[in-house]
Amino acid sequence: MRNPITRLAPLAMAAAFAAPVMAQDYPSGPVTLIHAYPGGPMDAVMHVVAEHLSDRWGQPVVIDTRPGANEIIAADTVAKADPDGQTIFVGSESSFIYNPYLYDSLPYDPDHDLIPVSQLFDIPFGLLIRGDLPVQNVAEFVALMQQEGPSRSYGSFGVGNIMNVGMEQFLQAAGIEMRHVPYRVAGQLMQDMFGGTIDAVVSSSIMAVRFGPTGQMRMLMIDGDNRQPILPDVPTFAEAGFPDLHIRPIIGLAVPAGTPEAVQAEIQQAFAEVINDPAFVQEVVGPNGYEVVASSPAEFQAMIAEQRPRMQQLIADLDIHLEQ
């Protein structure tokens, strides 16, 4: 009679080689990147990433935008997709950190139906105002809002979005009020800011770089330990008098539960190579004010676990609650 261990050896060898084979075969068809922000900086960056991934994989990589519901529609679409790695969620802290505390229930289980694969970028946000607002610095902005804040407004991509949560953090720290106006798409928000309907947003430096020279927008301060090279005249939050304020969104990836670990590893590696490429950093990352992270699945999952308790408390302190 054969030793049971000997009999199991071929099975063990097969299992050991199965994952690499699946990674080599991936992807076997088109790959879809799903996110919730058509027309915004994330959309533009992901289109460039998709082109590079398509070259690497030899398969079409397409962008599918599912806006609304604080990324829930986009995340739920991926959570219910086949676990083959060919449908990838691209989301922010809204999905990875905030939503479990903003909503009583979600149509998917964020802890079990989606697997975080990599944090791609860290994005320092700053206070951006419309160009004709009669202030020159943060102190003057705060003074104006102390007088006119309830009649002034700021924009975001919806209640519970980082643009809403971040601005409310600043308003609370400064002891001022402003009216919140939510938007579904970036284009309409920018049009209303140009037209004077809203006075401010918190956003990445890209909008300041793009529209600052025209006088349509001005950034008054930005998160970070140091000033951004592309905005050397813009002070940090600490320099502007808010050392404890941090508004720093993320962009990360997730795949449906059950996606093989080897496929997850290939996705993480492929994205990391694209976004760390020096030409990509120079042409895309720097001008958009992004900082490359490219973390492993384990590192990304650890970051989420570390951030959630703090953000749960912040959301409770700000008294933000949403219904599906």
C-alpha positions in Angstrom: 0.0 0.0 0.0 1.4 3.4 -0.9 2.2 5.9 1.8 -0.6 8.5 2.1 1.9 11.3 2.0 3.3 9.9 -1.3 -0.1 9.7 -2.7 -0.8 13.3 -1.8 2.5 14.6 -3.3 1.2 14.9 -6.9 -1.8 16.9 -5.6 0.4 19.2 -3.6 2.6 19.8 -6.7 -0.4 20.5 -8.8 -1.7 23.0 -6.3 1.7 24.7 -6.1 1.9 25.2 -9.9 -1.8 26.1 -10.4 -1.6 29.7 -9.3 1.4 30.7 -11.5 -0.3 29.1 -14.5 -3.5 31.1 -13.8 -1.4 34.3 -13.6 0.3 33.5 -16.8 -3.0 33.1 -18.5 -4.4 36.3 -17.1 -6.1 38.2 -18.6 -7.9 35.9 -21.1 -10.0 38.7 -22.4 -10.9 42.4 -22.1 -10.3 44.0 -18.7 -12.8 46.6 -17.3 -11.8 49.3 -14.8 -14.9 50.6 -13.1 -15.0 53.9 -11.2 -17.5 56.6 -10.2 -16.0 59.8 -11.5 -16.6 60.5 -15.2 -14.8 63.6 -16.6 -12.6 64.2 -13.5 -8.9 63.8 -12.8 -9.3 60.2 -11.8 -11.0 59.4 -15.1 -8.2 61.1 -17.1 -5.4 59.3 -15.1 -7.1 55.9 -15.4 -7.5 56.3 -19.2 -3.7 56.7 -19.5 -3.1 53.8 -17.1 -5.5 51.7 -19.2 -3.5 52.3 -22.3 -0.3 51.1 -20.7 -2.0 48.1 -19.2 -3.4 47.1 -22.6 0.1 47.2 -24.0 1.4 45.0 -21.2 -1.4 42.5 -21.3 -2.2 42.4 -25.0 -5.9 42.8 -24.2 -8.2 45.8 -24.4 -8.5 47.6 -21.0 -11.6 49.8 -21.0 -13.0 52.4 -18.5 -16.6 52.0 -17.3 -17.9 54.9 -15.1 -20.8 54.3 -12.7 -21.3 57.6 -10.9 -23.5 58.2 -7.9 -24.2 57.0 -4.4 -20.8 57.7 -3.1 -19.2 55.0 -5.3 -21.7 52.3 -4.1 -23.0 51.7 -7.6 -19.5 51.2 -9.0 -18.3 49.1 -6.1 -21.4 46.9 -6.1 -21.0 46.2 -9.8 -17.5 44.9 -9.2 -18.5 42.9 -6.1 -21.1 41.0 -8.2 -18.7 40.4 -11.1 -17.0 37.1 -11.9 -13.9 36.6 -9.7 -11.5 36.3 -12.6 -9.7 39.7 -12.2 -11.1 41.0 -15.4 -13.4 43.5 -13.7 -11.5 45.8 -11.3 -12.9 48.5 -9.0 -11.0 51.8 -8.8 -12.2 53.7 -5.8 -11.4 56.1 -3.0 -11.6 56.2 0.7 -15.4 56.5 0.3 -15.6 52.8 -0.5 -12.6 51.5 1.4 -13.0 53.4 4.6 -16.1 55.7 4.9 -19.1 54.0 3.6 -19.5 51.3 6.3 -19.9 54.2 8.8 -22.0 56.5 6.6 -24.7 54.0 5.7 -26.8 51.6 7.8 -26.5 49.0 5.1 -24.9 48.5 1.7 -25.9 46.2 -1.2 -22.6 44.3 -0.8 -20.4 43.4 2.2 -17.3 45.6 1.9 -15.3 43.3 4.2 -16.1 40.1 2.3 -17.3 40.8 -1.2 -14.4 43.0 -2.4 -10.7 42.3 -1.9 -8.4 45.4 -1.6 -5.5 44.8 -4.0 -3.4 48.0 -4.0 -3.5 51.6 -2.9 -2.2 53.4 -6.1 -2.0 57.0 -5.0 -2.1 59.4 -2.1 -3.5 62.8 -3.0 -2.9 65.9 -0.9 -6.0 68.1 -1.1 -6.1 71.9 -0.7 -8.5 74.7 -0.3 -9.4 76.0 -3.8 -11.5 79.1 -4.2 -13.0 80.8 -7.3 -10.7 83.4 -8.7 -12.8 86.5 -8.2 -13.4 85.9 -4.5 -12.1 89.0 -2.7 -9.5 87.3 -0.5 -5.8 86.7 -0.9 -5.0 84.1 1.8 -6.6 81.7 4.3 -6.9 84.2 7.1 -8.9 86.6 4.8 -11.0 83.7 3.6 -11.9 82.7 7.2 -12.7 86.4 8.0 -15.0 86.6 5.0 -16.8 83.4 5.9 -17.2 84.6 9.5 -19.3 87.4 8.0 -20.9 85.8 5.0 -20.4 82.0 5.4 -24.1 81.0 5.6 -24.8 82.7 2.3 -21.6 81.2 0.7 -21.3 77.7 -0.7 -18.8 74.9 -1.4 -19.1 72.0 -3.8 -18.4 68.3 -3.6 -19.3 65.0 -5.2 -21.9 64.3 -2.6 -22.5 63.9 1.1 -19.9 61.6 2.6 -17.4 62.2 -0.2 -13.9 63.3 0.8 -14.6 66.7 -0.7 -17.6 67.0 1.7 -15.9 65.4 4.7 -12.6 67.3 4.1 -14.3 70.7 3.8 -16.4 70.0 6.9 -13.2 69.2 8.8 -11.8 72.6 7.7 -14.9 74.5 8.5 -15.0 72.9 12.0 -11.4 73.7 12.6 -11.8 77.3 11.5 -15.1 77.8 13.3 -17.1 78.9 10.2 -20.1 77.7 8.2 -20.8 77.3 4.5 -23.6 75.8 2.5 -22.9 72.5 0.8 -23.8 71.9 -2.8 -23.4 68.3 -4.1 -22.6 67.4 -7.7 -22.6 64.1 -9.7 -19.9 65.1 -12.2 -16.8 67.2 -12.2 -17.7 69.3 -15.2 -20.8 70.8 -13.7 -19.0 71.6 -10.5 -16.3 73.4 -12.3 -18.8 75.3 -14.5 -20.7 76.5 -11.4 -17.4 77.5 -9.8 -16.4 79.5 -12.9 -19.8 81.1 -12.9 -19.8 82.1 -9.2 -22.5 79.7 -8.0 -20.1 78.1 -5.6 -17.2 79.7 -3.9 -14.8 76.9 -2.8 -13.9 73.2 -2.9 -11.2 71.1 -1.5 -9.4 69.4 -4.3 -6.0 68.3 -5.6 -3.5 70.7 -7.1 -4.4 69.9 -10.7 -7.3 72.3 -10.8 -5.1 75.1 -9.4 -2.4 74.4 -11.9 -4.9 74.2 -14.8 -7.1 77.2 -13.9 -4.8 79.3 -11.7 -3.0 81.0 -14.6 -6.4 82.0 -16.1 -7.5 83.6 -12.8 -10.5 81.3 -12.6 -9.4 79.5 -9.5 -6.8 80.0 -6.7 -5.5 77.5 -4.1 -5.0 79.0 -0.7 -3.3 76.1 1.2 -2.6 72.4 0.7 -2.0 69.3 2.8 1.5 67.9 3.1 4.7 68.3 5.1 6.2 70.4 2.3 4.9 72.7 -0.4 4.2 71.1 -3.7 6.9 71.8 -6.4 4.1 72.6 -8.9 2.6 75.2 -6.5 5.6 76.6 -4.7 3.7 79.8 -3.5 0.9 77.8 -1.8 1.4 77.3 1.9 0.8 74.0 3.6 -2.0 73.6 6.1 0.5 73.9 9.0 1.9 77.1 7.5 -1.6 78.5 7.1 -2.4 77.9 10.8 -4.0 74.4 10.6 -1.3 71.9 11.7 -3.8 69.3 12.7 -5.9 69.4 9.5 -5.3 66.5 7.0 -7.3 66.1 3.8 -5.7 63.3 1.9 -7.8 61.1 -0.4 -6.6 57.8 -1.8 -7.1 55.9 -5.0 -7.1 52.1 -4.7 -8.0 48.9 -6.4 -10.3 46.0 -5.4 -11.5 42.8 -7.1 -14.4 40.4 -6.4 -14.0 38.0 -3.6 -12.7 34.6 -4.8 -10.2 36.2 -7.3 -7.1 34.0 -7.2 -4.2 35.4 -5.3 -1.9 35.0 -8.3 -4.2 37.2 -10.3 -4.3 39.7 -7.6 -0.5 39.8 -7.5 -0.4 40.2 -11.3 -2.8 43.1 -11.1 -0.9 44.8 -8.3 2.5 44.3 -10.1 1.1 45.6 -13.5 -0.4 48.8 -12.0 2.8 49.4 -9.9 5.0 49.2 -13.0 2.8 51.6 -14.9 2.5 54.2 -12.2 6.1 54.1 -11.2 7.4 54.4 -14.7 9.5 57.7 -14.7 7.8 59.0 -17.8 4.3 58.3 -16.3 5.4 60.1 -13.1 6.6 63.1 -15.0 3.7 63.4 -17.4 0.8 62.3 -15.3 1.5 61.9 -11.6 3.3 65.1 -10.9 1.0 67.5 -12.8 -2.0 65.9 -11.1 -0.5 66.4 -7.6 -0.6 62.7 -6.9 1.9 60.7 -4.9 2.6 57.1 -5.9 2.0 54.4 -3.3 1.6 51.1 -5.2 1.1 49.0 -2.0 0.8 45.3 -1.9 -2.6 43.7 -1.0 -1.4 43.1 2.6 -0.2 46.7 3.0 -3.4 48.2 1.6 -5.5 46.0 3.8 -3.5 47.0 6.9 -3.8 50.7 6.0 -7.6 50.3 5.7 -7.8 48.6 9.1 -5.6 51.3 10.7 -7.7 54.2 9.2 -11.2 53.0 9.8 -11.5 53.6 13.6 -10.3 57.2 13.3 -12.6 57.9 10.4 -15.5 56.3 12.1 -15.0 58.7 15.0 -14.6 61.7 12.6 -17.9 60.8 10.8 -19.6 60.5 14.1 -18.2 63.9 15.2 -19.3 65.6 12.0 -22.7 63.9 12.4 -22.8 62.7 8.7 -25.3 59.9 8.0 -26.7 58.7 4.7 -29.5 56.4 3.6 -29.5 54.0 0.6 
